[in-house]
Amino acid sequence: MWRTRAAAACVICRSLANSSYGIKRKSPLRNLHLVSRSTHHPYYPSSKFQRPPLRISLQLFSSLNRLPPHKTKLLNVKHGYQSHRNFWLARLASRLLKVRYLILGSAVGGGYTAKKTYEQWKDMMPDLEEYKWIIPDFVWELDELIDFEKLLKALPDADDLARLLPDFDKIGDSLASLKGFLSPGSPGETAFRATDQGYDNDKQFKKVSDKEKIDQLQEELLRTQLKYQRMLERLEKENKELRKLVLQRDDKGIHQRKLKKSLIDMYSEVLDILSDYDASYNTQDHLPRVVVVGDQSAGKTSVLEMIAQARIFPRGSGEMMTRSPVKVTLSEGPHHVALFKDSSREFDLTKEEDLAALRNEIEIRMRNSVKEGCTVSTETISLSVKGPGLQRMVLVDLPGVISTVTSGMAPDTKETIFSISKAYMQNPNAIILCIQDGSVDAERSIVTDLVSQMDPQGKRTIFVLTKVDLAEKNVASPNRIQQIIEGKLFPMKALGYFAVVTGKGNSSESIESIKEYEEEFFQNSRLLKTSMLKAHQVTTKNLSLAVSDCFWKMVRESVEQQADAFKATRFNLETEWKNNYPRLRELDRNELFEKAKNEILDEVISLTQVTPKHWEEMLEKTLWERVSTHVIENIYLPAAQTANSGTFNTTVDIKLKQWTDKQLPNKAVEVAWETLQEEFSRFMTEKKGKEHDDIFDKLKQAVREETIKRHRWNERAEDSLRVIQHNALEDRSISDKQQWDAAIHFMEETLQSRLKDTESVIEDMVGPDWKKRWLYWVGRTKEQNIRNETKNELEKLIKCNEDHPAYLANDEVTTVRKNLEARGVAVDPCLIKDTWHQIYRRYFLKSALNHCNLCRRGFYYYQRHFVDSELECNDIVLFWRIQRMLAITANTLRQQLANTEVRRLEKNVKEVLEDFAEDNEKKVMLLTGKRVQLAEDLKKVREIQEKLEAFIEALHQEK
C-alpha cells in the first residue's frame, strides 16, 4: 500500500515538474538523497542515479511565458551514506514529503475536478453550429470591427502579473516550520488521517448536491437570459424611436435629398413583375420568398400579423378566409402604414378605422379574384407594410390546407389548394414557413407531409408551433411538445424549430397585449425551465429575426444566379427577334395598342373628309331602296286605280301624310346611321398597301362593333326631320322643264326596275319559254304547266278589257277555272288569283311606262294645269315630290352627320379605346400572335434583368 501511494506521488511529481508555469528549474526529486530516491523509486537502477536527468522546459501559449522566473529554495538534505538501522531520518523525510504530496495532490485533484465539471457543462450546452445562421453576420466580423491589438496593449504587463504569483521562498520556509508538527504520533498525523477518512463522505455529498446546483444554475441562467432579453428589447425600442425620428426628418425633406428606394421594395418590384411574366422559354421564377403554409385555422394569419405588428387580415371563426395568395412586403419606415401595389391609398395601421377598411378591402379583392364556380384563386394580391422596427422580408400567405371539402365549396377546392402550395414550395430558393397548431394532435396534420415532399432534407424549412399555451395545458406529457419542436414526431426535417403564442383566441386583442401575454407565458412556462425549449426558439420576435436573416441569406446566395439566367434568356429572345422580324421595332402589347389607337382615330377623322356630294348620293340612294316598295305598293298603285285625277291626288296626299307622320323620319335616321356605319367600317377595314399591319385587324373590328353598339342617333333629329319631309312632300310646283324631265327619268327607272322584278317572278312561276327549253334542254314542271295555262287565260281576259281593275271578280275566277277545266287543266281559285296579281302588275307597269313617254311633252300642259287637255300627268308630279323629298332629306341628314354624329362617333371611339386600354384581358385577346408574345416576353425579361442588376448593385453597396 505504501509503495502504491509512493508510485502515485511519483506520477504527481512528474506532472508537476512538467507544468511548472513555463519556469525552468530543477525538480526537487533530483536533490534528494539516494535513500529518498529509493524510497520513492524502489526499482530505480542504482547504476544510473549519478546521471542527471533531462531538463524539461514547457512554454505555455499565454502572456505568462514572458515573466521572469522566481528562484525556489528547497529543504537542505545532507547527502551521504546512512546505516539501515537508523530509519527515523527516513521516516521524518517521508512524513515531511507527505504533506507536500497531499498539497500538490489536492491541487491536481481540484484541477481535474474543475476540468470534469467544465466538460459536463460543455456537454450540457446546446450545439449552436446548426443555428449559426440565426446570429447576424456582423458578429462573425467583429475581428474586423474591433482592434484587438489595442486591447492587448491595454492589458497589464508581465511584471504586474508576476506579482500575483505565489512566493515560493515563503512556501519553503513554511514547510520547514512544519517538521515538528509532522513527527510520529503528532496531532497533525491524526488530522490528516481524519481528512483522508472524510474524503469519501465529501465525495458522496457532492453527488447528492450536484442536481440541486444544476437546477439553481439553470434558473439563474434563465433569469439572466430574460434580463438581457428585456434590456435588448428596451434598446431596440429606443433604436426604433431614433430611427423613426431620422426617417421622419428625411420624409419632411430637412436634408433636401431624395431617398433611395429600399432594397426590399426593389426586390418586391421584381417579384411583382415575375408574377405577371409567363415563363414560355423555360425560365422559372426561382427568386427567394417566404412561403407561409399550414393547415386551415393553424394560426398562419396570426403569425403573419405578429410579424407585421398589425391586425391586417380578415378573420373568421372556422371559415376559410384566405382565398388567394397574399404577398406581403415588410420594410422599415417612419409610419406604420400599408398600401396595395395598384393603389395610392395608404392605410394608417395605428387607427382602428383604417385597419377595418384594410381588412375589408383585402376580403373584397379576394372574393373578386375568385372566378364563378370556384372557392380559391391563384391570383396574387400584393400588399406592402411599412413601419418602425419591421424586419425586411417578402412573405406569401397561402390558403390553408384542408382535408375535406365542405358544403358551399367547389369540388376541386382541396386539389386547387394543394397545387397552389406546391407551385410556391417547389421553388428551390423559397423558404417554407410551416405552421403547425400545437393545440391539436400532431397526427392530424396534413401540411407536414406536403412540406416533407417538397423539402425532404429540411434545408429551407422553418417549423413553427403555434398555440403553445393551449398545448402545455392540454398535453399530458410535456415531452411530446419537445418531440414536436425537435422534429422527432414528424417525418419532416427543418432548418429551425420555433414555438410561439399568438393570443388568447380573442380577435379584438391588440398586438401589444399579445406580446406581453407571450412574454409572460414563456417566463413562467416549464418548457423553458426544464430546458425543453431554448430561449432563442420562443416568441415571434425571435422567429421574425430568424426568418429575416434566413431570407436575406438565401437572397444573397441565389439572386446573382437568377440574374445570369435572365441574361441568357434575354439573349435568346433577342436572337429570335432578329431572325424573324429584322425590320420591325420591338413593340410590346401596350405599345402596339397605342399605335393601333392612333390609326383608328386617324380613320375616324377621315370621315370628316368625305365630300357632301358623296354623303348625299349615298343617303338618297339607300333611303329610296328602303322606301321604294312602300311608295309603289302602298301609295302609287292604289292611287293609280282611281277614276280621275282629283281622287288620285287626294289618295296620294292622305297616304303621304300618314307615311310621314309614322314611318318616314325613323326610316331616314336608320338609313343615315347605317350609312355612317358603312363608311366607318370601310375606313377601318380598308388596307393601306404595304403599310397595312394585319395584327390590328381584330382590334379594329372589336372597336368598330363596340362603337356601333354604343352610338345612338340624336333623338331630336326625327322631330325636325319630320317637319322638313312633310313640307317637301306638300310642294307640288315643278319650276322648270329640267325638273320635269328628271322626275320622268326617276319614274321610268323605278318602274323598269319593278317591271324587271315582276317578269322574273312570272318566269319562275311558269317556267322557261320555248327558247330556253330548246337551247338549255330544260322543261317545265307540272305546276309550271298549270300556271302557264292560267297565265295565258288571264292574258286573254286583259286583252278583252284593257281598263280592267286590279282585282278579279268571283265570276271571272269561275270563268277562268271552267275554261281551264275544259282543256283538261284542274286549277285552284287561289292559284288563279295569285297568278292574276303578277300578270296585272306587269300589265300596269308597262302601261305606266307608256304613259311616261306620253308625258315627256306634257310640261306645257302641266303649267296650264292640264286645262283643255286629255293628258293627265299626276303620277309624274308624285314622283317629283318623292324625288325632292329624298334630296332634301339626304341634305338634312348629311348636315347632321358632318356637324354632330361624326363627332359623337369619334367620342365613342375614344371611350371604347380608353376602356380597352384599361382592360388587359381584352388587349391580350385582341392583340395576339407570335410577334406580340415575343416582344412581350423580351420586354419583361429586360425589365426583370435590369431591376435585378440594380438590386444586386444596391445589395453590394449595403454589404
FIMI-52294 format. One record per residue (C-alpha): x, y, z. Coordinates in steps of 0.2 Angstrom, whole numbers, padded with zeros to 4 digits, always signed. Layout:
<kolfis>
XYZ;...
</kolfis>
This chain:
<kolfis>
+0000+0000+0000;+0014+0012+0004;+0023+0008-0012;+0007+0011-0022;+0005+0028-0014;+0023+0032-0017;+0021+0027-0035;+0006+0039-0037;+0016+0053-0029;+0029+0050-0042;+0017+0052-0056;+0011+0068-0047;+0028+0074-0046;+0032+0071-0064;+0016+0080-0069;+0020+0095-0058;+0038+0096-0065;+0031+0096-0082;+0018+0110-0078;+0028+0122-0068;+0021+0138-0077;+0034+0138-0090;+0049+0141-0077;+0065+0132-0080;+0070+0125-0063;+0076+0109-0056;+0064+0096-0049;+0065+0093-0030;+0067+0075-0034;+0085+0077-0041;+0092+0085-0025;+0086+0070-0013;+0097+0058-0005;+0099+0041-0013;+0088+0034+0001;+0075+0046-0003;+0076+0041-0021;+0075+0023-0016;+0060+0027-0005;+0051+0034-0020;+0058+0023-0033;+0062+0006-0026;+0066+0000-0043;+0076+0014-0049;+0093+0007-0055;+0107+0012-0044;+0120+0012-0058;+0111+0027-0065;+0107+0038-0051;+0123+0048-0054;+0117+0053-0071;+0107+0069-0072;+0090+0068-0080;+0085+0078-0095;+0080+0096-0091;+0062+0098-0097;+0055+0116-0100;+0037+0119-0106;+0032+0136-0114;+0013+0139-0112;+0005+0149-0125;+0000+0164-0115;+0006+0181-0109;+0014+0172-0094;+0028+0165-0103;+0037+0181-0103;+0038+0183-0084;+0055+0181-0075;+0057+0165-0065;+0057+0165-0046;+0071+0156-0038;+0065+0142-0027;+0073+0136-0010;+0071+0118-0006;+0074+0110+0010;+0093+0106+0013;+0095+0087+0015;+0113+0081+0019;+0120+0069+0006;+0129+0054+0012;+0129+0036+0017;+0117+0031+0032;+0115+0014+0040;+0100+0004+0038;+0097+0003+0056;+0093+0021+0058;+0076+0023+0050;+0070+0038+0060;+0078+0050+0047;+0069+0041+0033;+0053+0042+0042;+0055+0060+0045;+0059+0064+0027;+0044+0054+0021;+0032+0062+0033;+0039+0079+0028;+0036+0075+0009;+0019+0068+0013;+0012+0085+0017;+0019+0092+0001;+0012+0077-0009;-0005+0080-0001;-0005+0098-0005;+0001+0095-0023;-0011+0081-0025;-0026+0091-0019;-0021+0105-0032;-0020+0092-0046;-0036+0084-0040;-0045+0100-0039;-0039+0105-0056;-0046+0088-0063;-0062+0090-0054;-0064+0108-0062;-0060+0101-0079;-0073+0087-0077;-0086+0100-0071;-0081+0110-0086;-0083+0095-0098;-0100+0092-0090;-0106+0110-0093;-0099+0109-0111;-0109+0093-0114;-0125+0102-0107;-0123+0117-0118;-0133+0115-0135;-0124+0113-0151;-0126+0130-0159;-0117+0125-0176;-0134+0122-0184;-0141+0139-0178;-0126+0148-0184;-0137+0156-0197;-0148+0164-0184;-0133+0175-0177;-0131+0191-0188;-0116+0191-0200;-0108+0206-0191;-0105+0195-0175;-0093+0185-0186;-0085+0200-0192;-0081+0208-0175;-0062+0205-0178;-0064+0217-0192;-0073+0230-0182;-0063+0228-0165;-0045+0232-0164;-0038+0218-0153;-0020+0225-0153;-0026+0240-0144;-0035+0228-0131;-0018+0219-0129;-0009+0235-0126;-0022+0240-0113;-0019+0224-0103;-0006+0224-0088;+0012+0220-0092;+0022+0204-0086;+0029+0212-0071;+0012+0217-0064;+0006+0199-0067;+0021+0192-0059;+0017+0200-0043;+0001+0189-0042;+0011+0173-0042;+0014+0165-0025;+0031+0167-0017;+0039+0150-0017;+0053+0155-0004;+0040+0159+0009;+0032+0142+0005;+0048+0133+0008;+0050+0142+0025;+0033+0137+0029;+0036+0119+0025;+0052+0119+0036;+0042+0125+0051;+0030+0110+0049;+0044+0097+0053;+0040+0096+0071;+0022+0096+0068;+0023+0081+0057;+0033+0070+0070;+0026+0052+0073;+0011+0052+0084;+0008+0071+0082;-0009+0078+0081;-0005+0083+0063;-0005+0065+0058;-0021+0061+0066;-0029+0076+0057;-0023+0070+0040;-0030+0053+0044;-0046+0061+0048;-0045+0071+0032;-0042+0055+0022;-0057+0047+0031;-0069+0061+0027;-0064+0062+0009;-0076+0049+0004;-0090+0057+0014;-0087+0073+0005;-0087+0064-0012;-0104+0056-0008;-0111+0073-0003;-0106+0081-0019;-0115+0068-0029;-0131+0072-0019;-0130+0091-0021;-0125+0091-0040;-0143+0090-0046;-0148+0104-0035;-0134+0115-0040;-0138+0112-0059;-0156+0117-0056;-0150+0133-0047;-0138+0137-0061;-0152+0134-0074;-0164+0145-0065;-0150+0158-0064;-0146+0156-0082;-0164+0158-0087;-0166+0174-0076;-0150+0181-0084;-0157+0177-0102;-0173+0186-0098;-0164+0200-0090;-0154+0203-0105;-0169+0200-0117;-0178+0214-0108;-0163+0225-0110;-0161+0221-0128;-0180+0225-0131;-0178+0241-0122;-0163+0246-0133;-0172+0240-0148;-0187+0251-0143;-0175+0266-0141;-0167+0262-0158;-0184+0261-0166;-0189+0278-0159;-0172+0286-0165;-0174+0278-0182;-0192+0284-0183;-0186+0302-0180;-0172+0301-0193;-0184+0294-0206;-0197+0307-0202;-0184+0320-0205;-0179+0313-0221;-0198+0312-0226;-0200+0330-0222;-0186+0335-0233;-0175+0343-0220;-0159+0336-0228;-0166+0341-0245;-0161+0324-0253;-0170+0311-0262;-0171+0295-0253;-0166+0279-0262;-0179+0265-0264;-0176+0252-0251;-0169+0235-0255;-0184+0226-0250;-0195+0237-0261;-0184+0234-0276;-0184+0216-0273;-0203+0216-0271;-0205+0225-0288;-0195+0211-0296;-0207+0198-0289;-0222+0208-0295;-0216+0208-0312;-0212+0190-0311;-0229+0186-0306;-0236+0193-0322;-0222+0185-0333;-0227+0170-0342;-0212+0158-0342;-0213+0152-0361;-0195+0149-0363;-0191+0138-0348;-0186+0152-0337;-0194+0149-0320;-0195+0161-0305;-0183+0154-0293;-0181+0170-0283;-0182+0168-0264;-0198+0172-0254;-0205+0166-0238;-0220+0154-0241;-0232+0153-0226;-0241+0136-0227;-0251+0127-0214;-0267+0118-0211;-0283+0128-0210;-0285+0138-0194;-0267+0133-0188;-0263+0151-0185;-0254+0156-0201;-0263+0173-0202;-0260+0177-0183;-0241+0173-0185;-0240+0185-0200;-0250+0198-0191;-0237+0197-0176;-0223+0199-0188;-0231+0214-0197;-0236+0220-0180;-0254+0224-0185;-0271+0216-0187;-0272+0217-0206;-0280+0201-0212;-0299+0197-0212;-0304+0185-0198;-0317+0171-0197;-0322+0158-0184;-0318+0142-0193;-0322+0149-0210;-0309+0149-0225;-0304+0167-0225;-0288+0166-0236;-0295+0163-0253;-0280+0168-0263;-0261+0171-0261;-0257+0187-0252;-0239+0194-0255;-0234+0205-0240;-0218+0215-0242;-0212+0221-0225;-0200+0236-0224;-0195+0249-0212;-0202+0266-0212;-0206+0281-0201;-0225+0277-0201;-0234+0261-0198;-0244+0261-0215;-0250+0248-0228;-0254+0250-0246;-0258+0240-0261;-0247+0238-0277;-0261+0245-0288;-0267+0259-0277;-0260+0275-0270;-0271+0275-0254;-0261+0272-0238;-0270+0264-0223;-0264+0270-0206;-0261+0254-0196;-0262+0264-0179;-0280+0268-0182;-0294+0256-0180;-0304+0263-0194;-0291+0261-0207;-0287+0243-0201;-0305+0239-0203;-0305+0247-0220;-0289+0237-0225;-0297+0221-0219;-0312+0224-0229;-0303+0229-0245;-0292+0213-0244;-0308+0202-0242;-0316+0211-0257;-0301+0209-0268;-0300+0190-0263;-0319+0187-0267;-0317+0197-0284;-0302+0187-0289;-0311+0170-0286;-0320+0165-0303;-0338+0159-0303;-0339+0141-0298;-0323+0142-0288;-0318+0144-0270;-0300+0149-0271;-0290+0159-0284;-0272+0158-0290;-0272+0177-0292;-0259+0185-0280;-0264+0201-0270;-0249+0212-0267;-0248+0222-0251;-0234+0232-0243;-0232+0236-0225;-0220+0248-0218;-0217+0253-0200;-0203+0256-0187;-0194+0240-0182;-0201+0229-0195;-0189+0215-0202;-0187+0217-0221;-0193+0202-0230;-0206+0196-0243;-0219+0183-0236;-0233+0175-0246;-0248+0169-0236;-0257+0154-0245;-0274+0147-0242;-0274+0134-0228;-0273+0116-0232;-0289+0106-0230;-0293+0088-0228;-0312+0088-0233;-0322+0099-0245;-0337+0105-0235;-0354+0112-0242;-0353+0128-0252;-0335+0124-0258;-0331+0119-0276;-0327+0101-0278;-0309+0104-0283;-0305+0116-0269;-0294+0103-0260;-0284+0099-0276;-0283+0118-0280;-0275+0122-0263;-0263+0108-0265;-0257+0114-0282;-0255+0132-0277;-0245+0127-0262;-0234+0115-0272;-0231+0129-0285;-0224+0140-0272;-0215+0127-0262;-0206+0119-0277;-0196+0135-0279;-0179+0128-0273;-0175+0145-0266;-0191+0148-0257;-0191+0147-0238;-0205+0137-0231;-0213+0143-0215;-0223+0128-0209;-0236+0132-0197;-0242+0118-0185;-0256+0120-0172;-0249+0114-0156;-0266+0113-0148;-0272+0098-0159;-0265+0081-0161;-0249+0080-0172;-0256+0065-0181;-0270+0076-0189;-0258+0087-0198;-0258+0087-0217;-0246+0101-0221;-0231+0092-0214;-0232+0078-0226;-0234+0091-0240;-0219+0100-0234;-0208+0085-0232;-0212+0080-0250;-0206+0097-0256;-0191+0099-0245;-0186+0081-0239;-0169+0087-0231;-0177+0102-0222;-0163+0114-0229;-0175+0128-0232;-0190+0124-0220;-0193+0133-0203;-0206+0124-0192;-0217+0135-0181;-0228+0128-0167;-0242+0139-0163;-0254+0140-0148;-0241+0133-0136;-0250+0139-0121;-0265+0128-0125;-0253+0114-0129;-0245+0115-0112;-0262+0115-0103;-0270+0101-0113;-0255+0089-0117;-0252+0077-0103;-0234+0073-0107;-0223+0089-0110;-0210+0078-0118;-0222+0077-0133;-0220+0096-0136;-0202+0094-0135;-0203+0080-0148;-0213+0091-0160;-0201+0105-0158;-0186+0094-0161;-0194+0086-0176;-0195+0069-0169;-0213+0067-0171;-0215+0071-0189;-0206+0064-0204;-0201+0081-0210;-0184+0090-0206;-0182+0108-0203;-0169+0121-0203;-0175+0128-0186;-0189+0125-0174;-0199+0139-0165;-0213+0140-0153;-0225+0155-0152;-0241+0161-0144;-0252+0172-0154;-0265+0177-0142;-0279+0170-0131;-0291+0167-0145;-0299+0184-0145;-0299+0193-0161;-0300+0210-0153;-0284+0208-0144;-0270+0221-0149;-0253+0216-0154;-0245+0224-0139;-0256+0214-0127;-0252+0198-0136;-0233+0202-0135;-0235+0204-0116;-0245+0188-0114;-0232+0179-0124;-0218+0185-0114;-0226+0182-0098;-0231+0164-0103;-0213+0159-0108;-0206+0167-0092;-0217+0156-0082;-0218+0141-0094;-0210+0124-0088;-0204+0121-0106;-0190+0134-0103;-0187+0130-0085;-0184+0111-0089;-0174+0116-0105;-0186+0108-0117;-0186+0124-0126;-0171+0136-0128;-0173+0154-0126;-0169+0158-0145;-0183+0146-0150;-0198+0155-0142;-0208+0172-0146;-0212+0179-0163;-0199+0192-0161;-0185+0179-0162;-0195+0170-0176;-0196+0186-0186;-0177+0189-0184;-0173+0171-0189;-0184+0171-0204;-0177+0188-0210;-0159+0183-0208;-0163+0167-0217;-0172+0176-0231;-0158+0188-0234;-0145+0174-0234;-0155+0165-0247;-0157+0181-0257;-0138+0184-0257;-0134+0166-0262;-0146+0165-0277;-0150+0182-0284;-0134+0183-0295;-0138+0166-0302;-0156+0171-0306;-0149+0187-0314;-0137+0176-0325;-0152+0165-0330;-0162+0180-0336;-0147+0187-0345;-0146+0171-0355;-0165+0171-0358;-0164+0189-0365;-0150+0184-0377;-0161+0170-0384;-0176+0181-0386;-0166+0195-0394;-0158+0182-0406;-0175+0175-0411;-0182+0193-0414;-0168+0197-0426;-0170+0182-0436;-0189+0183-0438;-0193+0202-0438;-0177+0210-0443;-0185+0226-0450;-0198+0229-0436;-0196+0238-0419;-0199+0228-0404;-0216+0234-0399;-0225+0226-0384;-0243+0224-0382;-0246+0241-0374;-0235+0250-0387;-0245+0241-0401;-0261+0246-0394;-0256+0264-0394;-0251+0263-0412;-0267+0255-0417;-0276+0268-0406;-0268+0282-0417;-0273+0273-0433;-0291+0271-0428;-0293+0289-0423;-0285+0295-0439;-0298+0284-0448;-0312+0292-0438;-0305+0309-0443;-0306+0303-0461;-0325+0303-0460;-0324+0322-0459;-0315+0322-0476;-0330+0314-0485;-0337+0326-0498;-0355+0332-0496;-0360+0326-0513;-0354+0308-0509;-0364+0308-0492;-0380+0314-0501;-0379+0302-0515;-0376+0288-0503;-0390+0293-0492;-0403+0297-0506;-0399+0280-0514;-0400+0270-0498;-0416+0279-0492;-0425+0276-0509;-0420+0257-0508;-0428+0256-0491;-0444+0266-0495;-0447+0262-0514;-0458+0246-0510;-0469+0256-0499;-0471+0270-0511;-0475+0259-0526;-0486+0246-0517;-0495+0257-0504;-0496+0274-0512;-0494+0274-0531;-0503+0258-0536;-0519+0261-0525;-0520+0279-0531;-0517+0274-0549;-0533+0263-0548;-0544+0278-0545;-0556+0285-0559;-0550+0303-0560;-0536+0315-0556;-0544+0323-0541;-0546+0306-0532;-0529+0302-0537;-0521+0317-0529;-0532+0315-0513;-0527+0297-0511;-0509+0302-0513;-0510+0316-0500;-0518+0306-0487;-0506+0291-0489;-0490+0303-0489;-0496+0311-0473;-0498+0295-0464;-0482+0289-0470;-0473+0305-0465;-0480+0305-0448;-0476+0287-0443;-0463+0279-0453;-0453+0290-0465;-0442+0300-0452;-0437+0285-0442;-0433+0275-0458;-0422+0290-0464;-0412+0291-0447;-0409+0272-0448;-0403+0274-0466;-0391+0288-0460;-0384+0278-0446;-0382+0263-0457;-0373+0274-0470;-0362+0281-0456;-0358+0263-0451;-0353+0258-0468;-0342+0272-0471;-0334+0270-0454;-0331+0251-0457;-0324+0255-0475;-0311+0266-0467;-0307+0253-0453;-0306+0238-0465;-0298+0247-0480;-0280+0241-0482;-0267+0254-0484;-0255+0244-0495;-0238+0240-0488;-0241+0250-0473;-0256+0239-0468;-0252+0228-0452;-0265+0214-0451;-0260+0212-0432;-0273+0226-0429;-0287+0219-0439;-0295+0210-0424;-0293+0225-0413;-0301+0237-0426;-0316+0225-0428;-0319+0225-0410;-0318+0244-0408;-0330+0246-0423;-0343+0234-0416;-0342+0241-0399;-0343+0259-0405;-0358+0255-0416;-0366+0246-0401;-0364+0262-0390;-0368+0275-0403;-0386+0282-0403;-0393+0295-0416;-0399+0311-0408;-0417+0308-0403;-0422+0326-0408;-0417+0323-0426;-0433+0314-0430;-0444+0328-0425;-0435+0341-0435;-0433+0329-0450;-0452+0325-0449;-0456+0344-0452;-0444+0345-0466;-0451+0330-0475;-0469+0335-0473;-0465+0352-0481;-0456+0344-0495;-0470+0332-0499;-0483+0346-0499;-0474+0356-0513;-0481+0351-0530;-0474+0365-0541;-0461+0360-0554;-0452+0376-0559;-0444+0371-0575;-0443+0358-0589;-0427+0351-0582;-0435+0346-0566;-0450+0338-0576;-0438+0328-0586;-0428+0322-0570;-0445+0317-0562;-0449+0307-0578;-0432+0299-0578;-0434+0294-0560;-0451+0287-0563;-0445+0277-0578;-0430+0269-0568;-0441+0264-0554;-0455+0257-0565;-0442+0247-0576;-0434+0240-0561;-0451+0234-0554;-0456+0228-0571;-0440+0218-0572;-0443+0210-0555;-0461+0206-0560;-0456+0197-0576;-0443+0187-0566;-0457+0181-0554;-0468+0177-0568;-0454+0167-0576;-0451+0157-0560;-0470+0153-0560;-0472+0147-0577;-0455+0140-0581;-0443+0143-0596;-0450+0149-0613;-0448+0138-0629;-0431+0146-0632;-0423+0142-0616;-0431+0124-0617;-0423+0121-0634;-0406+0129-0630;-0403+0123-0612;-0413+0107-0613;-0424+0111-0598;-0443+0108-0596;-0457+0114-0586;-0464+0105-0570;-0482+0100-0569;-0486+0116-0558;-0477+0127-0570;-0488+0120-0584;-0504+0124-0574;-0498+0141-0571;-0493+0144-0589;-0510+0139-0594;-0518+0150-0581;-0507+0164-0587;-0512+0163-0605;-0531+0163-0600;-0528+0178-0589;-0519+0187-0603;-0534+0185-0614;-0545+0192-0601;-0534+0208-0600;-0534+0210-0619;-0553+0209-0619;-0554+0223-0606;-0539+0235-0606;-0547+0245-0592;-0549+0230-0581;-0547+0235-0562;-0533+0227-0552;-0544+0214-0544;-0553+0199-0551;-0572+0197-0548;-0578+0180-0542;-0587+0176-0558;-0572+0180-0568;-0562+0167-0557;-0575+0154-0560;-0575+0158-0579;-0556+0156-0580;-0557+0140-0570;-0570+0132-0581;-0561+0137-0597;-0545+0128-0590;-0555+0113-0585;-0562+0112-0602;-0545+0110-0608;-0541+0097-0595;-0532+0108-0583;-0538+0107-0565;-0534+0123-0556;-0537+0130-0539;-0545+0148-0537;-0531+0154-0526;-0518+0149-0539;-0528+0160-0552;-0529+0175-0540;-0510+0174-0537;-0506+0172-0555;-0518+0187-0559;-0508+0198-0547;-0492+0196-0556;-0500+0197-0573;-0510+0213-0570;-0494+0221-0561;-0484+0218-0577;-0498+0225-0587;-0500+0240-0576;-0481+0244-0576;-0480+0243-0595;-0495+0255-0596;-0487+0267-0584;-0470+0267-0594;-0480+0271-0610;-0489+0285-0600;-0471+0292-0596;-0467+0293-0614;-0483+0302-0617;-0479+0314-0603;-0462+0319-0609;-0470+0334-0619;-0483+0337-0605;-0474+0350-0596;-0483+0364-0606;-0500+0356-0601;-0494+0355-0583;-0490+0374-0582;-0508+0376-0588;-0514+0364-0575;-0520+0352-0589;-0534+0363-0595;-0541+0358-0612;-0530+0343-0612;-0534+0324-0611;-0517+0321-0604;-0516+0318-0586;-0498+0318-0578;-0502+0317-0560;-0490+0302-0557;-0476+0312-0564;-0479+0325-0550;-0480+0312-0537;-0463+0305-0542;-0456+0323-0542;-0462+0326-0525;-0454+0309-0519;-0438+0314-0528;-0437+0331-0520;-0441+0324-0503;-0427+0312-0505;-0415+0325-0509;-0420+0337-0495;-0419+0323-0483;-0402+0317-0489;-0396+0335-0487;-0403+0337-0469;-0395+0320-0464;-0378+0325-0471;-0378+0341-0461;-0382+0331-0445;-0368+0318-0450;-0355+0331-0453;-0360+0343-0438;-0365+0331-0425;-0364+0312-0427;-0346+0311-0434;-0340+0320-0418;-0351+0309-0407;-0344+0294-0415;-0326+0300-0413;-0330+0302-0394;-0337+0285-0393;-0322+0278-0402;-0311+0286-0389;-0321+0280-0375;-0320+0262-0381;-0301+0263-0384;-0299+0270-0366;-0309+0256-0359;-0299+0243-0369;-0283+0251-0363;-0288+0248-0345;-0293+0230-0349;-0278+0220-0350;-0288+0204-0354;-0296+0212-0369;-0279+0218-0375;-0272+0200-0373;-0287+0193-0383;-0287+0206-0397;-0268+0208-0400;-0261+0190-0402;-0248+0181-0412;-0230+0176-0410;-0224+0193-0414;-0233+0201-0400;-0229+0187-0387;-0211+0188-0392;-0210+0206-0389;-0219+0205-0373;-0208+0192-0366;-0192+0202-0372;-0199+0217-0363;-0202+0208-0347;-0186+0199-0347;-0176+0215-0350;-0186+0224-0336;-0183+0210-0324;-0164+0209-0328;-0162+0227-0326;-0171+0228-0309;-0161+0213-0303;-0145+0221-0308;-0150+0237-0299;-0155+0227-0284;-0138+0217-0284;-0128+0233-0285;-0138+0241-0270;-0135+0224-0261;-0117+0225-0263;-0116+0243-0258;-0126+0240-0242;-0114+0225-0238;
</kolfis>
